[in-house]
Amino acid sequence: MTIIIDPQASGIAGNMLIGAFVDLGADADELKEVMEKSASEFGKVEVTFTNVTKHGIASTFCHVEMLEHEHSIEYKDFISKIEALDLDEKVINTSIRIFKRIAEAESKVHGKSLDDVHFHEVGASDAVADVIGSVYAYYSLGYDSHEIIGLPIAVGGGRIETAHGTIPVPAPAVVEILKDANMVGGPVDSELATPTGCAIYMELCDEINGFIPQIKSKNVGYGAGRKDFDHPNILRIIESNDISEKDSIDVIETNLDHLTGEEIGYLFDVLLEAGASDVSITPIIMKKNRQGSLLKVISQKGKRDDIINCIFKETGSLGIRIAPNMHRGIAKREFETKTFNIEGKDYEVTFKIGYVNGEVISKRPEYEDLKKIARDTGLALRKVRELVE
């Protein structure tokens, strides 16, 4: 499944994302509890969900009312409070990355170091509720196992009043956060894209396109904004079936002849963390009969720059070859989780299932799940594989 986040009509804000997620099935009562409890560390908020119609489009409005807030605190203390929240580690880590995006943008705009950024610049208790709520809903819907594609963001126009005075729209922090993304001014004289919404969007999206790719729409959710315009003030999120049988990729290559085996192993890890779809090393004979290795990385277009920068940094390579916009045939892929009782304890194992023309061609357990069971039980990895297959 591919998820399309579409902020082309009226921009993006944290509460609009949450509303769209609820419209797609996220539990509103559960989100209310999580958001209010998490934000209480920074000030009391009240969260309500209502069904509204924006110019004929039924949507969900998430209203976060800030009832009180604490005095501003330093960024590092703010992050420490987020780390201490009683939430799943994935929700905590993703939320911290989002707040770091906001803080880095604010630090650059105001000419401060990251440590000198204070909480009132990063966001108040309502922003905490927006970020935690969006990330919690994202994981609750299982979207982390699917590709997320973002479309251009309408940022609005005009000027707004802030704690720092009158500033143009989009706000400077928004421009910083949306670097390398597609944005367009208008269609109204009002702020449409908030720093919080933009940071969540940039963190969750795997790829940012100019247009909706070829898809088969499955479900659509609409999150409503607070303001009323002459057009629907909504954010649209589309759940789609497989886009097509082809996938556009970049193939990035460079020759290596000076890295140790340990350094190459580390390079594998950092490239995958940077978003590489696949990494391989092939032994080669280079000029003057020197032994070397060919590094080949498969990347989605949106991850290309990060991966190239990573290769330059970790290898010291003086030249990298890029074959852009290549196409690969791909099978339809789905994930299925099953529970197995091994050595008297239940373990969840995720299987990646491949289909071609509706027929299953492969069904393989995820290596990380097998490794965890093997280490926990002391069984050989091959034995664990036999028990679950």
Residue pairs with C-beta under 8 A, 6 or more apart in sequence:
1 146
1 218
1 239
1 240
1 241
1 242
2 146
2 147
2 148
2 149
2 213
2 215
2 240
2 241
2 242
2 243
3 143
3 146
3 147
3 148
3 149
3 237
3 238
3 239
3 240
4 149
4 150
4 151
4 212
4 215
4 236
4 237
4 238
4 240
5 12
5 17
5 148
5 149
5 150
5 151
5 201
5 204
5 205
5 235
5 237
6 151
6 212
6 235
6 236
6 237
6 238
7 150
7 151
7 152
7 153
7 154
7 193
7 197
7 201
7 235
8 151
8 152
8 153
8 154
8 184
9 154
9 231
9 232
9 233
9 234
9 235
9 236
10 16
10 154
10 192
10 225
10 229
10 231
10 232
10 233
10 234
10 235
11 153
11 154
11 155
11 156
11 191
11 192
11 193
11 194
11 197
11 225
11 235
12 153
12 192
12 193
12 194
12 197
12 198
12 200
12 201
12 235
13 130
13 193
13 194
13 196
13 197
13 225
13 235
14 64
14 127
14 129
14 130
14 131
14 133
14 134
14 194
14 196
14 197
14 200
15 61
15 62
15 63
15 64
15 130
15 223
15 225
15 226
16 62
16 197
16 223
16 224
16 225
16 234
16 235
17 130
17 134
17 137
17 197
17 200
17 201
17 223
17 235
17 237
18 26
18 31
18 35
18 62
18 130
18 133
18 134
18 137
18 223
19 49
19 59
19 60
19 61
19 62
19 221
19 222
19 223
19 224
19 235
20 59
20 60
20 221
20 222
20 223
20 235
20 236
20 237
21 134
21 137
21 138
21 141
21 221
21 223
21 237
22 28
22 31
22 49
22 60
22 62
22 137
22 221
22 223
23 59
23 60
23 221
23 222
23 223
23 237
24 141
24 219
24 220
24 221
24 237
24 239
25 141
25 219
25 221
26 137
26 140
26 141
27 140
28 49
28 60
30 140
31 47
31 49
31 133
31 136
31 137
32 47
32 48
32 49
34 87
34 132
34 133
34 136
35 45
35 47
35 64
35 129
35 130
35 132
35 133
35 136
36 44
36 45
36 46
36 47
36 129
37 86
38 85
38 87
38 128
38 129
38 132
39 45
39 64
39 125
39 126
39 128
39 129
39 132
40 125
41 81
41 84
41 85
41 128
42 69
42 70
42 78
42 81
42 119
42 124
42 125
42 128
43 66
43 67
43 68
43 69
43 70
43 124
43 125
44 66
44 67
44 68
44 125
45 64
45 65
45 66
45 67
45 125
45 126
45 129
46 64
46 65
46 67
47 62
47 63
47 64
47 65
47 129
47 133
48 62
48 63
48 65
49 60
49 61
49 62
49 63
50 60
50 61
50 63
51 58
51 59
51 60
51 61
52 58
52 59
52 60
52 61
52 224
53 59
54 222
54 224
54 225
54 228
54 232
54 233
54 234
55 230
55 231
55 232
56 232
57 222
57 232
57 234
58 222
59 222
59 223
59 224
59 232
59 234
60 221
60 222
60 223
60 224
61 223
61 224
61 225
61 226
62 133
62 223
63 226
64 126
64 129
64 130
64 133
65 126
66 124
66 125
66 126
68 125
69 124
69 125
70 119
70 125
72 118
72 119
72 120
72 121
73 81
73 118
73 119
74 115
74 116
74 117
74 118
74 119
75 103
75 114
75 115
75 116
75 117
75 118
75 119
75 122
76 115
77 119
78 99
78 119
78 122
79 96
79 99
79 100
82 92
82 95
82 96
82 99
82 128
83 92
83 96
85 92
85 132
87 132
87 136
88 139
90 139
90 144
91 132
91 135
91 136
91 139
94 135
94 138
94 139
94 203
95 131
95 132
95 135
97 203
98 131
98 135
98 196
98 199
98 200
98 203
99 122
99 123
99 131
99 199
101 177
101 199
101 202
101 203
102 122
102 123
102 127
102 173
102 177
102 195
102 196
102 199
103 114
103 117
103 121
103 122
104 114
104 176
105 172
105 173
105 174
105 176
105 177
105 195
105 199
106 112
106 117
106 121
106 122
106 173
106 195
107 113
107 114
107 116
107 117
108 176
109 172
109 173
109 176
110 117
110 121
110 164
120 163
123 130
123 131
123 195
123 196
127 196
130 196
130 197
130 200
131 196
131 199
131 200
134 200
134 204
135 200
138 144
138 204
143 204
145 335
147 206
147 207
148 204
148 205
148 206
148 207
149 205
149 206
149 207
149 208
149 209
149 213
150 181
150 201
150 202
150 204
150 205
150 207
150 208
150 209
151 182
151 208
151 209
151 210
151 211
151 212
152 181
152 182
152 183
152 184
152 210
153 178
153 181
153 182
153 183
153 184
153 192
153 193
153 198
153 201
154 183
154 184
154 185
154 186
154 187
154 192
154 193
155 169
155 170
155 174
155 178
155 183
155 184
155 185
155 191
155 192
155 193
156 169
156 170
156 185
156 186
156 188
156 189
156 190
156 191
156 192
156 193
157 169
157 185
157 186
157 188
157 189
157 190
158 168
158 169
158 189
158 190
158 191
159 166
159 167
159 168
159 169
160 166
160 167
160 169
160 171
160 191
162 171
169 190
169 191
169 192
170 178
170 183
170 185
170 191
170 193
171 191
171 195
173 195
174 193
174 194
174 195
174 198
177 195
177 198
177 199
177 202
178 193
178 198
178 202
180 208
180 305
181 198
181 201
181 202
181 208
182 208
182 209
182 210
183 193
187 231
188 229
188 230
188 231
190 227
190 229
192 225
205 302
206 275
206 300
206 302
206 303
207 300
207 301
207 302
208 302
212 238
213 243
213 244
214 243
214 244
215 238
215 240
215 241
215 243
216 240
216 241
216 242
217 238
217 239
217 240
218 238
218 239
218 240
218 241
219 238
219 239
220 236
220 237
220 238
220 239
221 236
221 237
221 239
222 234
222 235
222 236
222 237
223 234
223 235
223 237
224 233
224 234
225 233
225 234
225 235
226 233
227 233
242 332
245 329
245 330
246 327
246 328
246 329
246 330
247 327
247 328
247 330
248 301
248 325
248 326
248 327
249 277
249 298
249 299
249 300
249 301
249 326
249 327
249 328
250 298
250 299
250 300
250 301
250 304
250 322
250 323
250 324
250 325
250 326
251 296
251 297
251 298
251 299
251 322
251 323
251 326
252 296
252 297
252 298
252 299
252 304
252 307
252 308
252 311
252 320
252 321
252 322
252 323
253 294
253 295
253 296
253 297
253 320
253 321
253 322
253 323
254 294
254 295
254 311
254 315
254 317
254 319
254 320
254 321
255 284
255 286
255 292
255 293
255 294
255 295
255 317
256 264
256 281
256 292
256 293
256 294
256 295
256 315
256 317
257 286
257 290
257 291
257 292
257 293
258 316
259 267
259 293
259 315
263 314
264 281
264 293
266 314
267 279
267 295
267 311
267 314
267 315
268 279
268 281
270 310
270 314
271 279
271 297
271 307
271 310
271 311
272 279
274 303
274 306
274 307
274 310
275 299
275 300
275 302
275 303
275 306
275 307
276 297
276 298
276 299
276 303
276 307
277 298
277 299
277 300
278 297
278 298
279 295
279 296
279 297
279 298
280 295
280 296
281 293
281 294
281 295
281 296
282 293
282 294
282 296
283 291
283 292
283 293
283 294
284 291
284 292
284 293
284 294
285 291
285 292
286 292
295 311
295 315
297 307
297 311
298 328
299 307
301 324
301 325
304 322
304 324
308 320
308 322
311 317
311 320
312 320
331 354
331 355
331 356
331 361
331 362
332 354
332 355
332 356
333 352
333 353
333 354
333 355
334 352
334 353
334 355
335 350
335 351
335 352
335 353
336 350
336 351
336 353
337 348
337 349
337 350
337 351
338 348
338 349
338 351
338 388
339 346
339 347
339 348
339 349
340 346
340 347
340 349
340 387
340 388
341 347
342 373
342 377
342 379
342 384
342 387
343 377
343 379
345 376
345 377
347 369
347 372
347 373
347 376
348 369
349 365
349 366
349 369
349 370
349 373
349 388
350 365
350 366
350 369
351 363
351 364
351 365
351 366
352 362
352 363
352 364
352 366
353 360
353 362
353 363
354 360
354 361
354 362
354 363
355 361
365 385
365 388
365 389
370 381
370 384
370 385
370 388
371 381
373 379
373 384
374 380
374 381
374 383
374 384
377 384
379 387
